[in-house]
Amino acid sequence: MLECEDLDDAIEWAKRIPTGCKGAAGCIEIRPIHELSRRP
């Protein structure tokens, strides 16, 4: 899991991940993660 500034930053990081699928579609997913609010 990586924290990125924006989608372009996430895509650049994803390009560096070594995979067996050689970058085929669906090989790496980029998803936003929303932080849960804390209960008081």
DRENMIZA-872496 format. One record per residue (C-alpha): residue number from 1; residue in three letters; x, y, z. Coordinates in nm, 4 decimals, decimal comma. Each point is the difference from the previous one (the first is absolute). Example, Ala and Ser with C-alpha at 12.3 -4.5 7.8 and 13.67 -1.06 7.14 Angstrom:
BEGIN
<atom 1 ALA <1,2300 -0,4500 0,7800>>
<atom 2 SER <0,1370 0,3440 -0,0660>>
***
This chain:
BEGIN
<atom 1 MET <0,0000 0,0000 0,0000>>
<atom 2 LEU <0,1412 0,3373 -0,1023>>
<atom 3 GLU <-0,1054 0,3526 0,0879>>
<atom 4 CYS <0,0119 0,2133 -0,3151>>
<atom 5 GLU <-0,0653 0,3666 -0,0677>>
<atom 6 ASP <-0,2372 -0,0590 -0,2926>>
<atom 7 LEU <-0,1025 -0,2519 -0,2656>>
<atom 8 ASP <0,2963 0,0823 -0,2259>>
<atom 9 ASP <0,2390 -0,0666 0,2884>>
<atom 10 ALA <-0,1732 -0,3330 0,0710>>
<atom 11 ILE <0,0277 -0,1023 -0,3654>>
<atom 12 GLU <0,3718 0,0778 -0,0082>>
<atom 13 TRP <0,0549 -0,2135 0,3127>>
<atom 14 ALA <-0,2097 -0,2834 -0,1471>>
<atom 15 LYS <0,2251 -0,0051 -0,3078>>
<atom 16 ARG <0,2955 -0,0871 0,2263>>
<atom 17 ILE <-0,1628 -0,3073 0,1600>>
<atom 18 PRO <0,1476 -0,3221 -0,1412>>
<atom 19 THR <-0,2759 -0,2421 -0,1011>>
<atom 20 GLY <-0,0321 -0,3303 -0,1805>>
<atom 21 CYS <-0,2747 0,1363 -0,2272>>
<atom 22 LYS <0,2327 0,2563 -0,1624>>
<atom 23 GLY <-0,2435 0,2851 0,0615>>
<atom 24 ALA <-0,3052 -0,1610 -0,1591>>
<atom 25 ALA <-0,3412 0,1515 0,0688>>
<atom 26 GLY <-0,1267 -0,0764 0,3488>>
<atom 27 CYS <0,3423 -0,0952 0,1260>>
<atom 28 ILE <0,0324 0,2873 0,2496>>
<atom 29 GLU <-0,2883 0,1906 0,1539>>
<atom 30 ILE <0,0166 0,3618 0,1092>>
<atom 31 ARG <-0,2715 0,0887 0,2486>>
<atom 32 PRO <-0,0651 0,2935 0,2279>>
<atom 33 ILE <-0,0095 -0,0781 0,3701>>
<atom 34 HIS <-0,2186 0,2092 0,2239>>
<atom 35 GLU <0,0989 0,0381 0,3618>>
<atom 36 LEU <-0,2646 -0,0919 0,2536>>
<atom 37 SER <-0,0996 0,2708 0,2412>>
<atom 38 ARG <0,0827 -0,0648 0,3631>>
<atom 39 ARG <-0,2732 -0,0209 0,2576>>
<atom 40 PRO <0,0406 0,2379 0,2954>>
***
